[in-house]
């Protein structure tokens, strides 16, 4: 009897469903919400309404394209948290209803654990233990991964996430949402050392990204006073300099963690792991320190149900199910 699991992801502004069969991802259907672009960021109420509109069509497509009927499903998995409460509620409620109707188990998945387990969707796969730098709009964490479901956060941000620093900087530059990918785009043709921004030096393995946002704000304010066209004339260099600084802040802690724990298997996960500058820097560090670096495919970097399905597969094997009384957790910890 095959283990067939339908997984649902609805933690923020991506509605996604995927089907996994005996550990093999069969599909990964994602509906992106464009409604937030004109507001310059995710609007929670609009996100939850969009999930309500997208979820049934996305689930229908995932099941239909998998070649597996609803009656052949072994369990329903869903993102329990962390995320936006309204968005999580849509996915959790739907998953509970479908599991109850089909008479099959429920599997609650931690969104951040799932980002890390996305590395096991395809080859090459990291070996345990490894360190994963998990970077997104809401999180920046260094995680010691001991096993599929045994993970320890050894460092994290004390304030803002690095993804937020990218997006807020983009907003200051007048770039549309989501701005992080645009900074990456413009940075490719800019000089990363054209402008100097402060690199926070936090104790142990902690991060802080609030300071660089303030530094960019004052930097732009002062230069725009002298030259109203400063941003348009220096956009590529500004983006390259900011990106260089943020990547330096990430990698200096990653290097420290790898040395402290004597680990050479290094992975990155989360939306910001799609950043080309970060990927290139990790390639260089792998040569310098003899690391074996694992970078997920672009489709598995941003929020998606395939990673939820992969996490659910390992939880199913261990018999880790939840009841119909399960509730979402907006601030769920690893």
Residue pairs with C-beta under 8 A, 6 or more apart in sequence:
1 74
2 21
2 22
2 72
2 74
3 20
3 21
3 22
3 23
3 74
3 75
3 313
3 316
3 317
4 19
4 20
4 21
4 22
4 68
4 72
4 73
4 74
5 19
5 20
5 21
5 73
5 74
5 75
5 76
5 77
5 107
5 309
5 312
5 313
5 316
6 17
6 18
6 19
6 59
6 62
6 63
6 73
6 75
6 76
6 77
6 98
6 309
7 17
7 18
7 19
7 20
7 76
7 77
7 78
7 109
7 305
7 306
7 308
7 309
7 312
8 16
8 17
8 55
8 59
8 76
8 77
8 78
8 79
8 91
8 94
8 95
8 305
8 308
9 15
9 16
9 17
9 18
9 78
9 79
9 91
9 111
9 114
9 303
9 304
9 305
9 307
9 308
10 16
10 51
10 55
10 78
10 79
10 83
10 87
10 88
10 90
10 91
11 79
11 81
11 82
11 83
11 84
11 87
11 88
11 91
11 111
11 303
12 42
12 47
12 83
12 84
12 87
12 137
12 138
12 303
13 32
13 33
13 36
13 42
13 47
13 50
13 87
13 303
14 30
14 31
14 32
14 33
14 302
14 303
14 304
15 30
15 31
15 33
15 50
15 51
15 54
15 55
15 58
16 28
16 29
16 30
16 31
16 58
16 303
16 304
16 305
16 306
16 308
17 29
17 55
17 58
17 59
17 61
17 62
17 63
17 305
18 25
18 26
18 27
18 28
18 29
18 62
18 304
18 305
18 306
18 308
18 309
19 25
19 26
19 27
19 62
19 63
19 66
19 68
19 309
20 26
20 306
20 309
20 310
20 312
20 313
21 66
21 68
23 310
23 313
25 121
25 306
25 309
25 310
26 65
26 66
26 67
26 68
27 61
27 62
27 65
27 66
28 299
28 300
28 304
28 305
28 306
29 58
29 61
29 62
29 65
29 305
30 58
30 299
30 304
30 305
31 54
31 57
31 58
33 46
33 47
33 50
33 54
35 43
35 46
35 50
36 42
36 43
36 46
36 47
36 177
37 176
37 177
39 46
39 177
40 171
40 176
40 177
41 167
41 171
41 177
42 84
44 84
44 85
44 86
44 87
45 86
47 84
47 86
47 87
48 84
48 86
48 87
48 89
48 90
51 87
51 90
51 91
52 90
55 90
55 91
55 94
56 94
59 94
59 98
62 305
63 69
63 70
70 102
71 102
73 102
73 104
74 104
74 105
74 316
75 99
75 104
75 105
75 106
75 107
75 312
75 316
75 321
76 95
76 98
76 99
76 102
76 104
76 105
76 106
76 107
77 95
77 106
77 107
77 108
77 109
77 308
77 309
77 311
77 312
77 315
78 91
78 92
78 94
78 95
78 106
78 107
78 108
78 109
78 308
79 88
79 91
79 92
79 109
79 111
79 114
79 308
80 88
80 92
80 108
80 109
80 110
80 111
80 322
80 326
80 328
80 329
80 332
81 88
81 110
81 111
81 328
81 329
81 330
81 331
81 332
82 110
82 111
82 112
82 138
82 139
82 329
82 330
82 331
82 332
82 333
83 111
83 138
83 328
83 330
84 330
85 328
85 330
88 328
88 329
88 330
89 328
91 328
92 326
92 327
92 328
95 106
96 106
96 324
96 326
99 105
99 106
99 324
100 324
105 316
105 321
106 321
106 322
106 323
106 324
106 326
107 312
107 315
107 316
107 320
107 321
107 322
108 322
108 326
109 308
109 311
109 312
109 315
110 311
110 332
110 334
111 303
111 308
111 332
112 134
112 139
112 141
112 143
112 332
112 334
113 149
113 151
113 311
113 334
114 307
114 308
114 310
114 311
115 134
115 136
115 269
115 270
115 307
116 132
116 134
116 143
116 145
116 151
116 267
116 269
117 148
117 307
117 310
117 311
117 314
118 269
118 296
118 300
118 301
118 304
118 306
118 307
118 310
119 125
119 126
119 132
119 267
119 269
119 294
119 296
120 148
120 310
121 296
121 297
121 300
121 306
121 307
121 310
122 297
124 294
125 294
126 145
126 265
126 267
126 292
126 294
127 265
128 145
128 146
128 147
129 144
129 145
129 146
129 261
129 263
129 265
130 145
130 263
130 265
130 266
130 267
130 294
131 142
131 143
131 144
131 145
131 154
131 254
131 257
131 258
131 261
131 263
131 265
131 266
131 267
132 142
132 143
132 145
132 266
132 267
132 268
132 269
133 141
133 142
133 143
133 250
133 254
133 266
133 267
133 268
133 269
133 273
134 140
134 141
134 142
134 143
134 268
134 269
134 270
135 141
135 161
135 162
135 163
135 250
135 268
135 269
135 270
135 271
135 272
135 273
135 278
136 161
136 163
136 270
136 271
136 272
137 161
137 163
137 164
137 167
137 180
137 271
137 272
138 161
138 163
138 164
139 156
139 157
139 161
139 163
139 270
140 156
140 157
140 161
140 162
140 163
140 207
140 209
140 250
141 153
141 155
141 156
141 157
141 334
142 153
142 154
142 155
142 156
142 205
142 253
142 254
142 257
143 151
143 152
143 153
143 154
143 334
144 151
144 152
144 153
144 154
144 261
144 263
145 151
145 267
146 152
148 314
149 314
149 315
149 318
149 320
151 334
152 334
153 333
153 334
154 205
154 257
154 261
155 204
155 205
155 206
155 207
155 253
155 257
156 206
156 207
157 206
157 207
157 208
157 209
158 202
158 206
158 207
158 208
159 208
159 209
159 210
160 168
160 208
160 209
160 210
160 213
161 209
162 207
162 209
162 246
162 249
162 250
162 272
163 180
163 270
163 271
163 272
164 209
165 209
165 212
165 213
165 246
166 179
166 180
166 183
166 242
166 243
166 246
166 272
166 275
167 177
167 178
167 179
167 180
168 213
169 179
169 183
169 212
169 213
169 216
169 242
170 177
170 178
170 179
170 180
170 182
170 183
171 177
171 179
172 213
172 216
172 217
172 220
173 179
173 183
173 220
173 231
173 235
173 238
173 239
174 231
175 182
175 183
176 182
180 271
180 272
180 275
181 274
182 239
183 239
183 242
183 243
184 239
184 243
184 275
184 276
184 277
185 239
186 235
186 236
186 239
186 240
187 236
187 239
187 240
187 242
187 243
187 244
187 277
188 240
188 276
189 236
189 240
190 235
190 236
190 237
190 238
190 239
190 240
190 241
191 236
191 237
191 240
191 241
192 240
192 241
192 243
192 244
193 241
193 244
194 234
194 237
194 238
194 240
194 241
195 219
195 234
195 237
195 238
195 241
196 241
197 212
197 215
197 216
197 219
197 241
197 242
197 245
198 211
198 212
198 215
198 245
199 245
199 248
199 249
199 252
200 207
200 208
200 209
200 211
200 212
200 249
202 208
205 253
205 256
205 257
205 260
206 253
207 249
207 250
207 253
209 246
209 249
212 242
212 245
212 246
212 249
216 242
220 230
220 231
223 230
224 230
224 231
227 233
231 238
243 275
243 277
244 277
247 275
247 277
247 278
247 281
250 278
251 281
251 282
251 285
254 266
254 285
255 285
255 289
257 263
258 264
258 266
258 289
258 291
264 289
264 290
264 291
264 292
265 291
265 292
265 294
266 282
266 285
266 286
266 291
266 292
266 293
266 294
267 293
267 294
267 295
268 278
268 279
268 282
268 293
268 294
268 295
268 296
269 296
269 301
270 301
271 301
271 302
271 303
272 278
273 279
273 295
273 296
273 301
274 298
274 301
274 302
279 295
282 291
282 293
282 295
283 293
285 291
285 293
286 292
286 293
299 306
300 306
300 307
315 321
